[in-house]
Each structure stands twice: as structure tokens, then as C-alpha cells.
Amino acid sequence: MVEGSPERRQVDRLAPGLKALESPAEILHRWRYLRDLLMDQLARFESGALRIRANDADVSGDAIARLKQNIRDFDTLISRSEAREP
């Protein structure tokens, strides 16, 4: 939504203070940044540099699996969204 556009003015009028919705390009840019952060964490878990412990048990394996699945899930959502874009 472009600042000053009729759509933005309507949002400002109906919901003052509401942050503008992100465009698909902005969402994709944000996802790529967050994905890079997740991939860095994943590499740390896999190398053993980062570990998660709960009740004196190493749960890093579960964290690795969860991170991988979350990355795949969101990649799928982004791909579906891109496929719908004209």
C-alpha cells in the first residue's frame, strides 16, 4: 500500500495508527532476511555450536527438525503466493 494512495488514506481514516500492510515484495524481502537468520541458527545447531537443553536433556535434534520444517513450510507459502501473482 503506497503512502498517500486512496487505499492508504482509507486505512488511515478507518483505523488511525494502523501500520500499512506490506506489499508482496516487502513480505518476500522480509522472509528472505528471516530465512537467512533461521539458516544460520540451523547451521549452529547442526555443528553443535548451539544446543538447547530442557530438563537436563539435549533437545537440539528436535529444534533442528522443527527449524527445517518451519523453513520448508514458509517457503511453500511464499511459492504459492508468488504463483498467484500476475
Secondary structure, DSSP 8 states (H G I E B T S, - for coil): --TTSHHHHHHHHHSTT------HHHHHHHHHHHHHHHHHHHHHHHHTSS--EETTEE-HHHHHHHHHHHHHHHHHHHHHHHHH--
